[in-house]
Amino acid sequence: MALPLTRSERLLKAAAPVMEQALRMRFVTEITAGTISDADYADYLEIEAAFVETATRLHGLAVWGAPDRTALERNARAVHTLTTTQADYFREARAAWPVPARPDAARRAEVLSRYALDVAREGGYPAVMTILFAAESLYLTWCTRAHERGAVPDGAMSAWVALHADQAFRDGVRALAAEVDALPDDIPQERLTRWFTGMLEAEIAFHDAVFG
C-alpha cells in the first residue's frame, strides 16, 4: 500500500500545471538555449538582485518565527548565504556585464516582492516556508535541466545556473519541504496551495518583466 503524500508533495501535485507553465516561460527557455540578449540579462541581474533582498527579509522573518532550533539555524544560514555568496555574485556580475540595466528594470518586476511580502504578512512563518518552497522548487528544476542539458553561456549565466543546481541548493529545497511537511495540521492545505501557486504565478510575471 502506497504511503500518503506529504504536504509538500501534495503542493507540488496540485500546482503542477502552474509549475509547467513557469518552466516554459521565455526567460527559462532563452537562458537554457543561450539566446538571451545582453540587455535582457542585464535587466535580470538588476531585478533578481532586488528580489534577493526580499528573500533575505523573508528568511529573517522565518528566523523570528522559527518553531525550533533546527528551523532557526536553517533560516539563519539562508540569510548568511543571501547576504554573502549571492550578494557577491550580483556585485561582480553587474560590474563586469557589458551593458547596464535599463532604468525601469527594477520597477517592472516589483510584482514578486510585493506578492511575497504581502503573503508573509498574512501568514507568517507557514506562509514564508510555503512561498520559498515554491520559488526554490522552480529554480532547482529549471536550473538542473539547464545545467545538465542546456547550452547556457559560460560566465555569469552558467555560474548562476550552477549555483541553483548544486547539492547545497538541493539540500536547501529539501529542508524547505521538511518545514512545509511539519506545519501545523490546523493550517488548511487549500491555503498552502493558494500561497504556493500564487508565488509561481508571481514568478512568471516577474521573469516576463525582464523583457519589458
N, C-alpha and C positions, 0 to 999 in steps of 0.2 A: 504494500500500500504506500502510495506516494505521500511524502510529508507535506503538510500545508505550507503555502507560500508565506514567506516573511513579509513584514510591512514594506520593506524596501523592494522586494521582488514584486509585490502587488502594485507598487507605484510604477515600476518600470513597465509592467504589463499594461496597466491602464493608460499610460502615457505613450505607448509605443507609436501610435500614428503621428503624434506631435514630434516625438523624437526623430522619426524617419524624415519628417518634413525639415527638421533642423539639420539633419545630416546631409540633406540635399541643397542647402542654401548656397547661394552664389559664392560667398566668401570661402566656405569649405571646399567647394569644387575648384575654385581658382588657385587656392593655396596648394591643394593636393596635386593639381596639374602643373603647377609652377607658372601660371599665366597671369597672376595678379600684377597690376601695374605698380611702379614705384610710388606714384602719387596716392593710390588707394591704400597701399600698405603703410605709407607714412601716416595717413589718417587713422588706420587701425592702431598703430603704435600710440597715437595720441589718445584715442578713446579707450583703449584697453588699459593704458596706464591710469587713467581716471577711475576705471572700474576696479582696478586692484586696490585703490584707496578705499573704495566702498567695501570690498571684500575684507579688508583689514578691519574696518569698523564692525562688520558682521561677526567676524571671529572674536573681536573684542567683546561684543555683546554676549557672545556664547561663553566666553571666559566667565563673565559675571553670572550668567545663568546656569553654568555647568552643574549637573546633578551629582557629580562625583569627581574624585581627583583625576581619574583617567581622562574624562572628558575635558576637564580644566587643562591638563597638560597637552592634550591633542590640539586644542584650540590655541593655546599659547604658542605651541610650535608653529602653527599655521601663521599666526601674526608675525613671528620672527622671520619665517620664510618670505612672506609677502613684503616685508619692510627691508629685507636684505637681498636675497637671491633675485627675486622678481624686480624689485626696485632698481637693482644694479643692471639687470637686463635692459630695462626701458631707458635708463640714463645712457647706457653705452650704445644701444641700438639707435636711439633718436639722434645722438650726436654724430654717429657715423653714416646715417642714412643719406642718400644722395639728394633728396628733396625734402623740404619741410612739410608738415601737415598743413592743410588748408585752414584758414582762420576759424571756420564754423564747425570744425570736425567734432569737438567735444560736445557742443550744444546739440548737434544732430543725434547724438547717441545717449542722451540723458535718460531714455526710457528704461534702461536696465537698472541703473542705480535707483531711480525713482520707485520702480516696482519692488526691488529687493528691500529697500529701506522701509517702504510702507508696510510690506508683509511682516518684516521684522518687528515693527512697532505693534502690529496687530497680534502676532502670535508668539513673540519672544523666542526663547531657546528652541522649541519644537519647530517653529517656522524657519528659523535660521538654518537648522540642520537639514530641513527638507529642501529649501531652495538651493543651498550649497550642494547638496547631493545631486540635484537636477543639473546644475551648471557643470559640476565636475564630472558627472557621468557623460554628459555631452562631449566635453573636451577630451576625456580619456578615450572615448570611442572614435571620434574623428581623427584625433592626432595619432592614435595607434595605427589606424588604417593608412593614414598619410605617411607615417614614418616607415611602415613596413612595405607598402605597395605604391606609394606616390612618387612624384617627381619634384619634390619640394626643393627649391634652390638652396644651395649651400649658404651659410652665413646666418644672418639674424633670423630668417624664417625657419630654417632647419633646426636651429638651436631652440627656438620657441616650441616647435612641434615636438622635438625630442624631450624637452622638459616635461611635457604633458603625456608622454608615453613611457616614461621610465618606471622602475619599480617603486620608487619613493612616492610618485604621484598615484600609482595604482594602489599602494597601501593606504594613502590618504582617502581615496574614494571608498575603499573597503571599510575604513574607520567611520566615515560618514554613514555608510549603510548600517553599520552596527549601532550607531547612535539613533538612527531612524527606527530601527527594529526595537530599540529599548524605550521608545517614547511611551508615555502612559496610555493605557487602553481607553481612557475616557476621552481621548482626542479622536474624533471620528476619522476614519480612513478617507472619507469623502473630502474632508477639509485638507488633509495632506495632499490628496490628488489635485485639488484646486490650486494649492500653492505650487506644487511641482510642475503641473502643466502650464500654469501662468508664467513661471520662470522660464520655461522653454520658449514660450511664445515671445516673451520679452527679449530672450537671447536672439531670436530670429530678427526681430525689429532692430535690435542693437547692431547686429552684424550687417544687415541690409543698409544701415545708415553709413557704413564705410563708403558706399558708392554714391552718396549724395542723394 
